[in-house]
């Protein structure tokens, strides 16, 4: 899980740096509603799908406690 956190923080840092560059060059307004918004959505999905999958599998295992995986 730490690799996802490290990768996520790297993407956040790169996005922040890019936004600062565009802000200081005056070109942020063109990208504000397209690249940054879609980038944030993809980053959110990339960071949180492993957590959602892990929680779902744990819940499924608890629900199927009377019939563990692999048994018919």
C-alpha positions in Angstrom: 0.0 0.0 0.0 2.9 2.3 0.6 3.8 2.3 -3.1 0.4 3.7 -3.9 0.8 6.5 -1.3 4.3 7.3 -2.6 3.1 7.3 -6.2 0.1 9.4 -5.2 2.2 12.0 -3.4 4.5 12.1 -6.4 1.6 12.8 -8.8 0.2 15.4 -6.4 3.6 17.2 -6.2 4.0 17.1 -10.0 0.4 18.4 -10.4 1.0 21.2 -7.9 4.3 22.2 -9.5 2.7 22.2 -13.0 -0.2 24.3 -11.7 2.3 26.8 -10.2 4.1 27.1 -13.5 0.9 27.6 -15.5 -0.3 30.1 -12.8 2.9 32.2 -13.1 3.0 32.0 -16.9 -0.7 33.0 -17.1 -1.8 29.8 -19.0 -3.6 28.1 -16.1 -7.1 29.3 -17.2 -7.0 27.2 -20.4 -6.2 24.0 -18.4 -8.1 24.6 -15.2 -11.3 22.7 -16.1 -9.9 20.0 -18.4 -6.5 18.6 -17.6 -6.4 19.4 -13.8 -10.0 18.2 -13.2 -9.5 14.9 -15.2 -6.1 14.4 -13.7 -7.5 14.7 -10.2 -10.3 12.2 -11.0 -7.8 9.7 -12.4 -5.5 10.2 -9.4 -8.4 9.6 -7.0 -9.3 6.4 -8.7 -5.7 5.2 -8.9 -5.1 5.9 -5.2 -8.3 4.5 -3.8 -9.3 1.4 -5.9 -6.8 -0.9 -4.0 -8.3 0.2 -0.7 -11.8 -0.2 -1.9 -11.0 -3.7 -3.3 -9.3 -4.7 0.0 -12.3 -3.6 2.1 -14.7 -5.4 -0.3 -12.7 -8.6 -0.1 -12.5 -8.4 3.7 -16.2 -7.9 3.9 -16.9 -10.7 1.5 -14.7 -13.0 3.6 -16.6 -12.1 6.7 -19.9 -12.7 5.0 -18.8 -16.0 3.7 -17.3 -17.2 7.0 -19.5 -20.2 7.1 -18.3 -21.2 3.6 -14.6 -20.3 3.2 -13.0 -19.8 -0.2 -12.3 -23.0 -2.0 -15.0 -25.2 -0.4 -18.1 -26.2 -2.2 
